[in-house]
Amino acid sequence: MVPRVKLLVVVASLVNLGFSGAPTAPPKRVIVKNNSGVTPAGLCGAWVKQPDGGLFTSPNYPEKYPPDRECIYIIEASPRQCIDLYFDEKYAIEPSWECKFDHIEVRDGPFSFSPIIGRYCGQESPTYVRSSGRYLWIKFVADGELEAIGFSARYNFTQDPDFKDLGVQPPLPICEFEMSGPEGIVESVMVTKEGKALQTEAVDCRWFIRAPPGSKIYLRFLDYEMQNSNECKRNFVAVYDGSSSVEHLKNKFCSTVANDVMLLTSLGVIRMWADETSRRSRFRILFTTFHDPPCEGDSFFCHGNMCINHTLVCNGIQNCVYPWDENGCKEKRKATILDSLDNTNVTIIGVTCGVVIILLTVSVIIQIKQPRKKYIIRRDEFDPTLLHEAFEPPHYELCTLRQATSSDGDVLPEDFPKLQRTSSKCIHGHHCGSQVSSTRGSRSDLSLRDAAAILSEMEPTIQPPFPLQATPTGRRNILVMKHSYSHDGAEECDLDDELYDGPTTSRGRAAMDRTVHRSVSNDF
């Protein structure tokens, strides 16, 4: 009976202890997930995130931190905000000259190459630190000797002084995209096309690219331009490898150049921030999923430790780092208009070209064989005044022919030389159209009326001075007019028969000379 009573007492006491004296669990702290993190996760102390900031500590704080440890803390604020960082007074890190051993390094930006703010060690906690933008990069390094308690730091998000005049900004629109496949195009115009935001709104968009498990992602920029170059607070394009958390930030571009990026995980994130004054910023990125060699199945080897899908070969787009997938693709080139021609089209084109060639040939032959019009100037219609001065007008040549006949063949006096002519003599050189007269441009014109007058004048003068002497019974002076159209101006007056001029008297010679001097030459 007694043992049962003791058992009941023990049970009652345990129940009373559990409901009344047992310690209650502490209330859970609300953890707000912001875009800040630590690497490596779980090995670098505590990390608490809150809506307006958070806190983080060194490993084992407030106990001594372990040796040979390196931790990276990256803090990211929302757009148009900056970061205030405070270190608690309970602070101790191994002191050294220029903090070459254990130390804390703070940089103004999201990368290890961002501008350095300071390097801290020793027993005195660092002073207040403020970032110039949205990011702070903090690294804690511990070597293998002389450990200390480490540090505890807290951070707050405050408004960026560069945007204090804007006042309270409206919340940003939700802008996220999901993409997958062996390849694809990520471009900024998708924001407007799919209605994620208005053209006048600031955007903070993310594109999540998911590759098959075990694959990687290659990003190649096809187009890139920031409206406000080198102003990362206003516009930038960021690439994350593994997640959209700041500790996985791979590259960030806000200047005039963007380089290709090789991601090592199967999840890539592209982020674009553009405020209201930078909405004309644009980019266009080609992503290609690949896996490391050896290439299995029908995968294509890119000669750069990349195995891509065979459907990407000779598709007109360079998917490899170097254009191995587009080399030697002439047999797979895009079809042109020549490739679409069939036998019927070729026949029609050939016949048409043949007809055109035949018509051209006939036209040329007709042009060659066609007679040319000849313009003949008739002599009776010839007008010398219409011709150029170089053409020689008609010449009138005045020649004298003396003929003596004797029935008895008396001897002529010695003072009258015997004249034998095979051709007539011109009275004046230019009457026969000599070269000199044609050079001077003189022209002779003697009308028939003038010639008859000269002949009538000569007839009474030719009288036998010795009527009863044995002189030639008949003497004639013949004035010859020759009308020539010679153009060379060198024609002479010719006679077919040879005549002997008989002796003449002094009166007859004077008449002849008078006749010669009375010849008329008109120049025009």
Secondary structure, DSSP 8 states (H G I E B T S, - for coil): -HHHHHHHHHHHHHHHIIIIIS------------S-EEESTTSS--EEEETTEEEEE-TTTTS---SSEEEEEEEE--TTEEEEEEE-S--BB---GGG-SSEEEEESSSSTTS-EEEEE-BSS----EE-SSSEEEEEEEE-SS----B-EEEEEEEE-GGGGGG-S-------EEEEESSEEEEETTHHHHTTSS-TTS-EEEEEEEE--TT-EEEEEEEEEE-SSTT-TTTEEEEEEESSSSGGGEEEEE-SS----EEESSSEEEEEEEE-GGGTT-EEEEEEEEEB-SS--TT-EE-SSS-EE-GGGTTSSS--SSSGGGGTT-GGG----TTTT--HHHHHHHHHHHHHHHHHHHHHHHHHHHS--------STT--GGGS-TTS---EEEEEEEEEEE-SS-----TTS--EEEEE-EESSGGGGT-HHHHHHT------HHHHHHHHHHHHHH---SSTTSSS-SEEEEEEEEEEE--SSS----EEEEEEEE----HHHHHHHHHHHHT------
